[in-house]
Amino acid sequence: MDLREVFATNLRRLRHAKGLSQDDLAYEAEVSRSYLSQLEKGAFYASLKIVGKLAAVLHVEPAELLKLPATKPERGKRK
């Protein structure tokens, strides 16, 4: 999973967790809904400025948008 996909996944997850629509998040972050949609699809790269704006609206640290998902242990294997 490349960093764009990680960002897109985290952005969707955090937006849904906050109960925001794409329109609401885009409005609050002062970006277009179309641009936000492309970010959530992983089609565009986000600048640090945009990462900061989105994190502020979502009330998370910017790093939260770039965190890799926790890996799950494989079934049938023990640590």
Buried (B, 14 or more C-beta within 10 A) or exposed (E): EEEBEBBBBBBBEBBEEEEBEBEBBBBBBEBEBEBBBBBBEBEBEBEEEBBBBBBEBBEBEBEBBBEEEEEEEEEEEEE
